[in-house]
Amino acid sequence: MFFNNCIKGKYMSSKHEANKRWRINNPEKWAAQKQRNYARGKPATAKLRRPWSEGEDELITRLHRPEDRELAQSLNRSVQSIQARRSKLLGKR
């Protein structure tokens, strides 16, 4: 029913605007929700990260190396993570 009223022009605000109003009107509830979301997501993201070994670092920074796509497949990492790690390592030199 809400959707039909939106089409007719009765409710012109989007879901995003309604959500934003709720966050402004309920700051305590919003803060509690953010903490719950953070607590739920933190363990999952921490488990996905794998530390880089010295061998992997040497492989991605050497002068004559394979393409990033090939490295990603062989190291079981994403192309973006390889590029970010290389940028971080070469920026320190």
Backbone as JSON Lines, residues from 0, in Angstrom:
{"i":0,"aa":"M","n":[0.82,-1.18,0.0],"ca":[0.0,0.0,0.0],"c":[0.87,1.26,0.0]}
{"i":1,"aa":"F","n":[1.97,1.21,0.75],"ca":[2.86,2.37,0.79],"c":[3.39,2.68,-0.61]}
{"i":2,"aa":"F","n":[3.76,1.61,-1.34],"ca":[4.31,1.79,-2.67],"c":[3.28,2.45,-3.59]}
{"i":3,"aa":"N","n":[2.04,2.02,-3.51],"ca":[1.0,2.62,-4.34],"c":[0.8,4.09,-4.01]}
{"i":4,"aa":"N","n":[0.87,4.45,-2.73],"ca":[0.74,5.84,-2.34],"c":[1.9,6.67,-2.84]}
{"i":5,"aa":"C","n":[3.08,6.07,-2.91],"ca":[4.25,6.79,-3.43],"c":[4.06,7.12,-4.9]}
{"i":6,"aa":"I","n":[3.52,6.17,-5.64],"ca":[3.3,6.39,-7.07],"c":[2.29,7.52,-7.28]}
{"i":7,"aa":"K","n":[1.26,7.54,-6.45],"ca":[0.23,8.56,-6.58],"c":[0.71,9.93,-6.1]}
{"i":8,"aa":"G","n":[1.84,9.96,-5.41],"ca":[2.38,11.24,-4.96],"c":[2.02,11.6,-3.55]}
{"i":9,"aa":"K","n":[1.36,10.7,-2.83],"ca":[0.97,11.02,-1.47],"c":[2.2,11.1,-0.56]}
{"i":10,"aa":"Y","n":[3.13,10.12,-0.69],"ca":[4.37,10.13,0.07],"c":[5.5,10.35,-0.92]}
{"i":11,"aa":"M","n":[6.11,11.49,-0.88],"ca":[7.15,11.8,-1.84],"c":[8.56,11.49,-1.31]}
{"i":12,"aa":"S","n":[8.69,11.17,-0.04],"ca":[10.02,10.91,0.5],"c":[10.45,9.49,0.16]}
{"i":13,"aa":"S","n":[11.74,9.32,-0.04],"ca":[12.27,8.0,-0.34],"c":[12.56,7.25,0.94]}
{"i":14,"aa":"K","n":[12.88,5.98,0.79],"ca":[13.24,5.17,1.96],"c":[14.46,5.77,2.66]}
{"i":15,"aa":"H","n":[15.41,6.26,1.86],"ca":[16.62,6.84,2.43],"c":[16.29,8.05,3.3]}
{"i":16,"aa":"E","n":[15.43,8.9,2.82],"ca":[15.05,10.08,3.6],"c":[14.33,9.7,4.89]}
{"i":17,"aa":"A","n":[13.48,8.7,4.81],"ca":[12.77,8.23,6.0],"c":[13.76,7.65,7.0]}
{"i":18,"aa":"N","n":[14.72,6.89,6.51],"ca":[15.74,6.32,7.37],"c":[16.58,7.41,8.03]}
{"i":19,"aa":"K","n":[16.91,8.42,7.25],"ca":[17.7,9.54,7.79],"c":[16.93,10.27,8.88]}
{"i":20,"aa":"R","n":[15.64,10.49,8.66],"ca":[14.81,11.14,9.69],"c":[14.77,10.31,10.96]}
{"i":21,"aa":"W","n":[14.64,8.98,10.8],"ca":[14.6,8.11,11.97],"c":[15.9,8.21,12.75]}
{"i":22,"aa":"R","n":[17.05,8.22,12.04],"ca":[18.34,8.32,12.73],"c":[18.47,9.63,13.49]}
{"i":23,"aa":"I","n":[17.97,10.7,12.91],"ca":[18.03,12.01,13.58],"c":[17.12,12.05,14.8]}
{"i":24,"aa":"N","n":[15.94,11.47,14.68],"ca":[14.96,11.49,15.77],"c":[15.26,10.48,16.87]}
{"i":25,"aa":"N","n":[16.07,9.46,16.6],"ca":[16.35,8.4,17.57],"c":[17.86,8.18,17.69]}
{"i":26,"aa":"P","n":[18.63,9.16,18.17],"ca":[20.09,8.99,18.19],"c":[20.57,7.86,19.1]}
{"i":27,"aa":"E","n":[19.86,7.61,20.21],"ca":[20.29,6.54,21.11],"c":[20.1,5.18,20.45]}
{"i":28,"aa":"K","n":[18.95,4.99,19.82],"ca":[18.68,3.72,19.14],"c":[19.65,3.52,17.97]}
{"i":29,"aa":"W","n":[19.95,4.61,17.27],"ca":[20.87,4.53,16.13],"c":[22.27,4.16,16.61]}
{"i":30,"aa":"A","n":[22.72,4.74,17.71],"ca":[24.04,4.41,18.25],"c":[24.1,2.94,18.68]}
{"i":31,"aa":"A","n":[23.04,2.47,19.32],"ca":[23.0,1.07,19.74],"c":[23.01,0.14,18.53]}
{"i":32,"aa":"Q","n":[22.29,0.5,17.48],"ca":[22.25,-0.32,16.27],"c":[23.62,-0.36,15.6]}
{"i":33,"aa":"K","n":[24.3,0.78,15.56],"ca":[25.64,0.82,14.97],"c":[26.6,-0.08,15.74]}
{"i":34,"aa":"Q","n":[26.5,-0.07,17.06],"ca":[27.36,-0.93,17.87],"c":[27.07,-2.4,17.62]}
{"i":35,"aa":"R","n":[25.79,-2.76,17.5],"ca":[25.45,-4.15,17.2],"c":[25.96,-4.57,15.83]}
{"i":36,"aa":"N","n":[25.81,-3.69,14.85],"ca":[26.3,-4.01,13.5],"c":[27.81,-4.16,13.5]}
{"i":37,"aa":"Y","n":[28.51,-3.29,14.19],"ca":[29.97,-3.36,14.25],"c":[30.41,-4.65,14.94]}
{"i":38,"aa":"A","n":[29.74,-4.98,16.04],"ca":[30.1,-6.19,16.78],"c":[29.87,-7.44,15.93]}
{"i":39,"aa":"R","n":[28.82,-7.44,15.13],"ca":[28.55,-8.59,14.27],"c":[29.58,-8.71,13.15]}
{"i":40,"aa":"G","n":[29.98,-7.6,12.59],"ca":[30.86,-7.63,11.42],"c":[32.32,-7.78,11.74]}
{"i":41,"aa":"K","n":[32.75,-7.4,12.91],"ca":[34.17,-7.4,13.22],"c":[34.81,-8.79,13.17]}
{"i":42,"aa":"P","n":[34.24,-9.81,13.78],"ca":[34.88,-11.12,13.72],"c":[34.97,-11.68,12.31]}
{"i":43,"aa":"A","n":[33.94,-11.44,11.51],"ca":[33.93,-11.99,10.15],"c":[35.04,-11.37,9.3]}
{"i":44,"aa":"T","n":[35.23,-10.05,9.4],"ca":[36.26,-9.42,8.58],"c":[37.65,-9.77,9.08]}
{"i":45,"aa":"A","n":[37.81,-9.94,10.38],"ca":[39.12,-10.28,10.92],"c":[39.55,-11.68,10.47]}
{"i":46,"aa":"K","n":[38.61,-12.6,10.33],"ca":[38.94,-13.95,9.9],"c":[39.36,-14.01,8.43]}
{"i":47,"aa":"L","n":[38.84,-13.11,7.62],"ca":[39.13,-13.16,6.2],"c":[40.53,-12.67,5.86]}
{"i":48,"aa":"R","n":[41.12,-11.87,6.72],"ca":[42.44,-11.32,6.44],"c":[43.52,-12.33,6.77]}
{"i":49,"aa":"R","n":[44.43,-12.46,5.83],"ca":[45.54,-13.39,6.0],"c":[46.83,-12.58,5.93]}
{"i":50,"aa":"P","n":[47.74,-12.74,6.86],"ca":[48.97,-11.95,6.82],"c":[49.82,-12.3,5.6]}
{"i":51,"aa":"W","n":[50.55,-11.32,5.12],"ca":[51.42,-11.51,3.97],"c":[52.74,-12.12,4.43]}
{"i":52,"aa":"S","n":[53.22,-13.09,3.69],"ca":[54.52,-13.69,4.01],"c":[55.61,-12.91,3.29]}
{"i":53,"aa":"E","n":[56.85,-13.1,3.73],"ca":[57.98,-12.42,3.09],"c":[58.14,-12.9,1.65]}
{"i":54,"aa":"G","n":[57.87,-14.16,1.41],"ca":[57.96,-14.7,0.05],"c":[56.95,-14.05,-0.89]}
{"i":55,"aa":"E","n":[55.73,-13.85,-0.39],"ca":[54.71,-13.18,-1.19],"c":[55.1,-11.73,-1.47]}
{"i":56,"aa":"D","n":[55.63,-11.05,-0.44],"ca":[56.07,-9.67,-0.63],"c":[57.16,-9.58,-1.69]}
{"i":57,"aa":"E","n":[58.12,-10.51,-1.64],"ca":[59.21,-10.51,-2.61],"c":[58.67,-10.78,-4.01]}
{"i":58,"aa":"L","n":[57.71,-11.67,-4.11],"ca":[57.16,-12.05,-5.41],"c":[56.4,-10.9,-6.06]}
{"i":59,"aa":"I","n":[55.67,-10.13,-5.29],"ca":[54.87,-9.05,-5.89],"c":[55.67,-7.77,-6.12]}
{"i":60,"aa":"T","n":[56.87,-7.67,-5.52],"ca":[57.65,-6.44,-5.7],"c":[58.85,-6.6,-6.61]}
{"i":61,"aa":"R","n":[59.17,-7.81,-7.04],"ca":[60.35,-7.95,-7.88],"c":[60.11,-7.34,-9.25]}
{"i":62,"aa":"L","n":[61.2,-7.02,-9.93],"ca":[61.13,-6.28,-11.19],"c":[60.46,-7.1,-12.3]}
{"i":63,"aa":"H","n":[60.89,-8.32,-12.49],"ca":[60.32,-9.18,-13.53],"c":[59.35,-10.16,-12.88]}
{"i":64,"aa":"R","n":[58.1,-9.74,-12.8],"ca":[57.08,-10.55,-12.13],"c":[55.94,-10.85,-13.12]}
{"i":65,"aa":"P","n":[55.15,-11.87,-12.84],"ca":[54.0,-12.16,-13.69],"c":[52.94,-11.07,-13.57]}
{"i":66,"aa":"E","n":[51.94,-11.13,-14.42],"ca":[50.84,-10.17,-14.34],"c":[50.1,-10.33,-13.02]}
{"i":67,"aa":"D","n":[49.44,-9.27,-12.61],"ca":[48.72,-9.28,-11.34],"c":[47.64,-10.36,-11.3]}
{"i":68,"aa":"R","n":[46.97,-10.61,-12.44],"ca":[45.94,-11.64,-12.47],"c":[46.53,-13.02,-12.19]}
{"i":69,"aa":"E","n":[47.7,-13.28,-12.77],"ca":[48.36,-14.57,-12.54],"c":[48.82,-14.69,-11.09]}
{"i":70,"aa":"L","n":[49.36,-13.6,-10.56],"ca":[49.77,-13.6,-9.15],"c":[48.57,-13.85,-8.24]}
{"i":71,"aa":"A","n":[47.46,-13.21,-8.56],"ca":[46.26,-13.36,-7.73],"c":[45.81,-14.82,-7.68]}
{"i":72,"aa":"Q","n":[45.85,-15.48,-8.8],"ca":[45.44,-16.89,-8.83],"c":[46.43,-17.76,-8.07]}
{"i":73,"aa":"S","n":[47.71,-17.52,-8.27],"ca":[48.7,-18.39,-7.62],"c":[48.79,-18.15,-6.1]}
{"i":74,"aa":"L","n":[48.57,-16.91,-5.67],"ca":[48.66,-16.59,-4.24],"c":[47.3,-16.7,-3.53]}
{"i":75,"aa":"N","n":[46.25,-16.93,-4.29],"ca":[44.9,-17.0,-3.74],"c":[44.53,-15.7,-3.04]}
{"i":76,"aa":"R","n":[44.77,-14.59,-3.74],"ca":[44.42,-13.26,-3.26],"c":[43.8,-12.48,-4.4]}
{"i":77,"aa":"S","n":[43.17,-11.36,-4.09],"ca":[42.55,-10.56,-5.15],"c":[43.6,-9.67,-5.81]}
{"i":78,"aa":"V","n":[43.3,-9.27,-7.03],"ca":[44.2,-8.37,-7.76],"c":[44.33,-7.05,-6.99]}
{"i":79,"aa":"Q","n":[43.22,-6.57,-6.45],"ca":[43.25,-5.3,-5.71],"c":[44.13,-5.41,-4.47]}
{"i":80,"aa":"S","n":[44.09,-6.54,-3.78],"ca":[44.92,-6.67,-2.58],"c":[46.4,-6.72,-2.95]}
{"i":81,"aa":"I","n":[46.73,-7.35,-4.07],"ca":[48.12,-7.39,-4.52],"c":[48.6,-5.99,-4.88]}
{"i":82,"aa":"Q","n":[47.78,-5.25,-5.6],"ca":[48.17,-3.9,-5.99],"c":[48.31,-2.98,-4.77]}
{"i":83,"aa":"A","n":[47.41,-3.12,-3.81],"ca":[47.48,-2.29,-2.61],"c":[48.73,-2.63,-1.79]}
{"i":84,"aa":"R","n":[49.03,-3.92,-1.67],"ca":[50.21,-4.34,-0.9],"c":[51.49,-3.85,-1.58]}
{"i":85,"aa":"R","n":[51.56,-3.98,-2.9],"ca":[52.74,-3.51,-3.63],"c":[52.93,-2.01,-3.45]}
{"i":86,"aa":"S","n":[51.84,-1.28,-3.55],"ca":[51.92,0.18,-3.37],"c":[52.43,0.52,-1.97]}
{"i":87,"aa":"K","n":[51.95,-0.21,-0.98],"ca":[52.37,0.04,0.4],"c":[53.86,-0.29,0.58]}
{"i":88,"aa":"L","n":[54.3,-1.41,0.01],"ca":[55.7,-1.81,0.18],"c":[56.64,-0.89,-0.58]}
{"i":89,"aa":"L","n":[56.3,-0.54,-1.79],"ca":[57.19,0.3,-2.59],"c":[57.17,1.74,-2.13]}
{"i":90,"aa":"G","n":[56.12,2.15,-1.47],"ca":[56.06,3.49,-0.94],"c":[56.99,3.7,0.23]}
{"i":91,"aa":"K","n":[57.34,2.61,0.93],"ca":[58.24,2.7,2.08],"c":[59.7,2.84,1.68]}
{"i":92,"aa":"R","n":[60.04,2.38,0.48],"ca":[61.43,2.4,0.05],"c":[61.94,3.77,-0.27]}
